[in-house]
Amino acid sequence: MSDIHFYFDPVCPFAWMTSKWVRKVQAQRDYSVDWRFISLRLLNSHIDYDSHFPPEYEAGHTAGLRLLRAAASVRREHGREPIGRLHEAFGTRIFDSHTGTYIVEGRDDRGTENFLKPVLDELGLPAHHAAALDDTSLDAEIRAETDEALGLTGRDVGTPIIHFEPPEGVAFFGPVISRLPSDEDAVELWDHVVGLARFPGFAELKRSLRERPQLTAFGVDTTEAGLQEDWHGGSRRTKK
């Protein structure tokens, strides 16, 4: 039994920031983490992207779904253990090593074999998992896990979702953080978040003003605070 179920979409920057914080806590508390799937593309399948999100979001969310198909293929063949390493490799390449756009000829490169195959090779995973990028039969599994996550929190949330001490423990969306805390602050923040979530009747603590995360992909150095922006419904552009 894992201490934490962490539901992620690989293209979500705030899920990546939160996962790095959770890894810091995991190292100090010796928690076991089961890295699970939640797809922003499937979560928003009923939404008109043109009116709700910036232009690049649909391609990005679709790329995330494609990478989750590959992750599901890996999990079927190799079990749950490689998924944490796969998620870390995705996040490092997407957010900590990359600058500029991922859109190439109208398509998000993160959802292609060109992006995935070097990751598989680095982790010692078979190249045939790249074929899963186009395998829509895997979507049912990913949707079921997405619904599982939303069943813990309600549907008006995003990524990540954390379930602590499952199956009976608390679950929550977030926390959405833009700065990576120190080792000491990471544990203190964890205790505060879990303590708040455990309070009976607690539902929400939120503000829509967010700093751009301290990630290379966003042009923000780890010594700086990102530009503060007002987010709405998971994006930097309000609904029309």
Contacts in CASP RR format, 6 or more apart in sequence:
PFRMAT RR
TARGET T0000
AUTHOR 0000-0000-0000
METHOD contacts of the structure
MODEL  1
MSDIHFYFDPVCPFAWMTSKWVRKVQAQRDYSVDWRFISLRLLNSHIDYD
SHFPPEYEAGHTAGLRLLRAAASVRREHGREPIGRLHEAFGTRIFDSHTG
TYIVEGRDDRGTENFLKPVLDELGLPAHHAAALDDTSLDAEIRAETDEAL
GLTGRDVGTPIIHFEPPEGVAFFGPVISRLPSDEDAVELWDHVVGLARFP
GFAELKRSLRERPQLTAFGVDTTEAGLQEDWHGGSRRTKK
1 166 0 8 1.000
2 32 0 8 1.000
2 33 0 8 1.000
2 34 0 8 1.000
2 166 0 8 1.000
3 31 0 8 1.000
3 32 0 8 1.000
3 33 0 8 1.000
3 164 0 8 1.000
3 165 0 8 1.000
4 22 0 8 1.000
4 26 0 8 1.000
4 31 0 8 1.000
4 32 0 8 1.000
4 33 0 8 1.000
4 34 0 8 1.000
4 162 0 8 1.000
4 163 0 8 1.000
4 164 0 8 1.000
4 165 0 8 1.000
5 33 0 8 1.000
5 34 0 8 1.000
5 36 0 8 1.000
5 162 0 8 1.000
5 163 0 8 1.000
5 166 0 8 1.000
6 19 0 8 1.000
6 22 0 8 1.000
6 33 0 8 1.000
6 34 0 8 1.000
6 35 0 8 1.000
6 36 0 8 1.000
6 160 0 8 1.000
6 161 0 8 1.000
6 162 0 8 1.000
6 163 0 8 1.000
7 36 0 8 1.000
7 37 0 8 1.000
7 38 0 8 1.000
7 145 0 8 1.000
7 146 0 8 1.000
7 148 0 8 1.000
7 149 0 8 1.000
7 159 0 8 1.000
7 160 0 8 1.000
7 161 0 8 1.000
7 162 0 8 1.000
7 163 0 8 1.000
8 15 0 8 1.000
8 16 0 8 1.000
8 19 0 8 1.000
8 35 0 8 1.000
8 36 0 8 1.000
8 37 0 8 1.000
8 38 0 8 1.000
8 87 0 8 1.000
8 159 0 8 1.000
8 160 0 8 1.000
9 15 0 8 1.000
9 37 0 8 1.000
9 38 0 8 1.000
9 39 0 8 1.000
9 40 0 8 1.000
9 61 0 8 1.000
9 64 0 8 1.000
9 68 0 8 1.000
9 159 0 8 1.000
9 160 0 8 1.000
10 64 0 8 1.000
10 67 0 8 1.000
10 68 0 8 1.000
10 71 0 8 1.000
10 87 0 8 1.000
10 90 0 8 1.000
10 91 0 8 1.000
10 94 0 8 1.000
10 110 0 8 1.000
11 40 0 8 1.000
11 60 0 8 1.000
11 61 0 8 1.000
11 63 0 8 1.000
11 64 0 8 1.000
11 67 0 8 1.000
11 94 0 8 1.000
11 110 0 8 1.000
12 40 0 8 1.000
12 158 0 8 1.000
12 159 0 8 1.000
12 160 0 8 1.000
13 95 0 8 1.000
13 213 0 8 1.000
13 215 0 8 1.000
13 217 0 8 1.000
13 218 0 8 1.000
14 159 0 8 1.000
14 160 0 8 1.000
14 174 0 8 1.000
14 176 0 8 1.000
14 177 0 8 1.000
14 178 0 8 1.000
14 210 0 8 1.000
14 213 0 8 1.000
15 159 0 8 1.000
15 160 0 8 1.000
16 91 0 8 1.000
16 94 0 8 1.000
16 95 0 8 1.000
16 213 0 8 1.000
16 215 0 8 1.000
17 177 0 8 1.000
17 178 0 8 1.000
17 179 0 8 1.000
17 180 0 8 1.000
17 213 0 8 1.000
17 214 0 8 1.000
17 215 0 8 1.000
18 160 0 8 1.000
18 162 0 8 1.000
18 174 0 8 1.000
18 175 0 8 1.000
18 176 0 8 1.000
18 177 0 8 1.000
19 87 0 8 1.000
19 88 0 8 1.000
19 160 0 8 1.000
20 180 0 8 1.000
21 177 0 8 1.000
21 180 0 8 1.000
21 181 0 8 1.000
21 186 0 8 1.000
21 189 0 8 1.000
21 190 0 8 1.000
22 33 0 8 1.000
22 162 0 8 1.000
22 190 0 8 1.000
23 33 0 8 1.000
23 88 0 8 1.000
24 180 0 8 1.000
24 181 0 8 1.000
24 183 0 8 1.000
24 186 0 8 1.000
24 187 0 8 1.000
25 31 0 8 1.000
25 186 0 8 1.000
25 187 0 8 1.000
25 190 0 8 1.000
26 32 0 8 1.000
26 33 0 8 1.000
27 183 0 8 1.000
28 183 0 8 1.000
28 186 0 8 1.000
28 187 0 8 1.000
29 187 0 8 1.000
29 190 0 8 1.000
33 84 0 8 1.000
34 80 0 8 1.000
35 80 0 8 1.000
35 83 0 8 1.000
35 84 0 8 1.000
35 87 0 8 1.000
36 83 0 8 1.000
36 145 0 8 1.000
36 148 0 8 1.000
36 149 0 8 1.000
37 68 0 8 1.000
37 71 0 8 1.000
37 72 0 8 1.000
37 141 0 8 1.000
37 142 0 8 1.000
37 145 0 8 1.000
37 146 0 8 1.000
38 145 0 8 1.000
38 146 0 8 1.000
38 149 0 8 1.000
38 150 0 8 1.000
38 158 0 8 1.000
38 159 0 8 1.000
38 160 0 8 1.000
38 161 0 8 1.000
39 61 0 8 1.000
39 64 0 8 1.000
39 65 0 8 1.000
39 68 0 8 1.000
39 142 0 8 1.000
39 143 0 8 1.000
39 146 0 8 1.000
40 61 0 8 1.000
40 64 0 8 1.000
40 65 0 8 1.000
40 158 0 8 1.000
40 159 0 8 1.000
41 58 0 8 1.000
41 61 0 8 1.000
41 62 0 8 1.000
41 64 0 8 1.000
41 65 0 8 1.000
42 65 0 8 1.000
42 139 0 8 1.000
42 142 0 8 1.000
42 143 0 8 1.000
42 146 0 8 1.000
43 146 0 8 1.000
43 150 0 8 1.000
43 155 0 8 1.000
43 158 0 8 1.000
44 52 0 8 1.000
44 53 0 8 1.000
44 61 0 8 1.000
47 53 0 8 1.000
49 57 0 8 1.000
49 58 0 8 1.000
49 61 0 8 1.000
51 239 0 8 1.000
51 240 0 8 1.000
52 233 0 8 1.000
52 235 0 8 1.000
52 239 0 8 1.000
53 235 0 8 1.000
53 237 0 8 1.000
54 235 0 8 1.000
54 236 0 8 1.000
54 237 0 8 1.000
56 101 0 8 1.000
56 103 0 8 1.000
56 108 0 8 1.000
57 235 0 8 1.000
59 103 0 8 1.000
59 106 0 8 1.000
59 107 0 8 1.000
59 108 0 8 1.000
60 102 0 8 1.000
60 108 0 8 1.000
60 110 0 8 1.000
62 108 0 8 1.000
62 111 0 8 1.000
63 102 0 8 1.000
63 108 0 8 1.000
63 109 0 8 1.000
63 110 0 8 1.000
63 111 0 8 1.000
64 110 0 8 1.000
64 111 0 8 1.000
65 139 0 8 1.000
65 142 0 8 1.000
66 110 0 8 1.000
66 111 0 8 1.000
66 112 0 8 1.000
66 133 0 8 1.000
66 134 0 8 1.000
67 90 0 8 1.000
67 110 0 8 1.000
67 111 0 8 1.000
67 116 0 8 1.000
67 133 0 8 1.000
68 138 0 8 1.000
68 142 0 8 1.000
69 132 0 8 1.000
69 133 0 8 1.000
69 134 0 8 1.000
69 135 0 8 1.000
69 136 0 8 1.000
69 138 0 8 1.000
69 139 0 8 1.000
69 142 0 8 1.000
70 116 0 8 1.000
70 120 0 8 1.000
70 129 0 8 1.000
70 130 0 8 1.000
70 132 0 8 1.000
70 133 0 8 1.000
71 83 0 8 1.000
71 86 0 8 1.000
71 87 0 8 1.000
72 132 0 8 1.000
72 138 0 8 1.000
72 141 0 8 1.000
72 142 0 8 1.000
73 129 0 8 1.000
73 131 0 8 1.000
73 132 0 8 1.000
73 135 0 8 1.000
73 138 0 8 1.000
74 82 0 8 1.000
74 83 0 8 1.000
74 86 0 8 1.000
74 125 0 8 1.000
74 129 0 8 1.000
75 82 0 8 1.000
75 83 0 8 1.000
77 126 0 8 1.000
77 129 0 8 1.000
78 125 0 8 1.000
82 123 0 8 1.000
82 125 0 8 1.000
85 123 0 8 1.000
86 119 0 8 1.000
86 123 0 8 1.000
86 125 0 8 1.000
89 119 0 8 1.000
89 122 0 8 1.000
89 123 0 8 1.000
90 119 0 8 1.000
93 115 0 8 1.000
93 119 0 8 1.000
94 102 0 8 1.000
94 110 0 8 1.000
94 217 0 8 1.000
95 213 0 8 1.000
95 215 0 8 1.000
95 216 0 8 1.000
95 217 0 8 1.000
95 218 0 8 1.000
96 215 0 8 1.000
96 216 0 8 1.000
96 217 0 8 1.000
97 216 0 8 1.000
98 216 0 8 1.000
98 217 0 8 1.000
99 216 0 8 1.000
99 217 0 8 1.000
99 219 0 8 1.000
100 217 0 8 1.000
102 108 0 8 1.000
102 109 0 8 1.000
102 110 0 8 1.000
103 109 0 8 1.000
109 115 0 8 1.000
111 133 0 8 1.000
112 133 0 8 1.000
113 130 0 8 1.000
113 133 0 8 1.000
116 129 0 8 1.000
116 130 0 8 1.000
116 133 0 8 1.000
117 127 0 8 1.000
117 130 0 8 1.000
120 126 0 8 1.000
120 127 0 8 1.000
120 129 0 8 1.000
120 130 0 8 1.000
121 127 0 8 1.000
132 138 0 8 1.000
149 161 0 8 1.000
149 163 0 8 1.000
150 157 0 8 1.000
150 161 0 8 1.000
152 161 0 8 1.000
152 163 0 8 1.000
152 171 0 8 1.000
153 161 0 8 1.000
153 171 0 8 1.000
153 172 0 8 1.000
153 173 0 8 1.000
157 173 0 8 1.000
158 173 0 8 1.000
158 174 0 8 1.000
158 234 0 8 1.000
159 173 0 8 1.000
159 174 0 8 1.000
160 173 0 8 1.000
160 174 0 8 1.000
161 171 0 8 1.000
161 172 0 8 1.000
161 173 0 8 1.000
161 174 0 8 1.000
162 171 0 8 1.000
162 172 0 8 1.000
162 174 0 8 1.000
163 169 0 8 1.000
163 170 0 8 1.000
163 171 0 8 1.000
164 170 0 8 1.000
164 171 0 8 1.000
164 194 0 8 1.000
164 197 0 8 1.000
170 194 0 8 1.000
170 197 0 8 1.000
170 198 0 8 1.000
171 197 0 8 1.000
172 193 0 8 1.000
172 197 0 8 1.000
175 189 0 8 1.000
175 193 0 8 1.000
176 210 0 8 1.000
177 189 0 8 1.000
177 213 0 8 1.000
178 210 0 8 1.000
178 211 0 8 1.000
178 212 0 8 1.000
178 213 0 8 1.000
178 214 0 8 1.000
178 225 0 8 1.000
178 226 0 8 1.000
179 211 0 8 1.000
179 213 0 8 1.000
179 214 0 8 1.000
179 225 0 8 1.000
180 214 0 8 1.000
180 222 0 8 1.000
181 188 0 8 1.000
181 189 0 8 1.000
196 202 0 8 1.000
196 205 0 8 1.000
208 230 0 8 1.000
208 231 0 8 1.000
208 232 0 8 1.000
209 228 0 8 1.000
209 229 0 8 1.000
209 230 0 8 1.000
209 231 0 8 1.000
210 228 0 8 1.000
210 229 0 8 1.000
210 230 0 8 1.000
210 231 0 8 1.000
211 220 0 8 1.000
211 225 0 8 1.000
211 226 0 8 1.000
211 227 0 8 1.000
211 228 0 8 1.000
211 229 0 8 1.000
212 218 0 8 1.000
212 219 0 8 1.000
212 220 0 8 1.000
212 226 0 8 1.000
212 227 0 8 1.000
212 228 0 8 1.000
212 229 0 8 1.000
213 220 0 8 1.000
213 226 0 8 1.000
214 220 0 8 1.000
214 221 0 8 1.000
214 222 0 8 1.000
214 224 0 8 1.000
214 225 0 8 1.000
214 226 0 8 1.000
218 226 0 8 1.000
220 226 0 8 1.000
229 236 0 8 1.000
230 236 0 8 1.000
230 238 0 8 1.000
232 238 0 8 1.000
232 239 0 8 1.000
233 239 0 8 1.000
END
